[in-house]
Amino acid sequence: MEVPTRARLEHFTEALTAGTGAVEALPPQLRYAIAGVSAYLAAVEEGAPAAGHLHGNAVALWETLRDAVGSSAVPVPVPLPPPRSAPAGAAR
C-alpha cells in the first residue's frame, strides 16, 4: 500500500486537473477525495488525535485518487475484440 504524502497528493491533483489546479472542475467524488486526504495529512502533520480515526477513510480516498490517476494515464481505451458469431443453430 502506498503511503499518502502531501507531495504525492499534489502530483495526483496536478494529473487530474491537467496541471491547472482547478479542483472545483473535477467530479464531486474526486474533489471529496482530494479534500479528505488533505484533511487527513493536515491532522497527521499537526499530530491531532483525530488522525488515527481518519486513517481508514484516507486510505479508501487515496485508492480512489490512485485509480483515477491510473485510468487517466491511459489516453485511449483498449478496443474490445469484435463479438464472435454464434455457431449455426445456437440460441442467442
Secondary structure, 3 states (H helix, E strand, C coil): CCCCCHHHHHHHHHHHCCCCCCHHHCCHHHHHHHHHHHHHHHHHHHCCCCHHHHHHHHHHHHHHHHHHHHHHCCCCCCCCCCCCCCCCCCCC
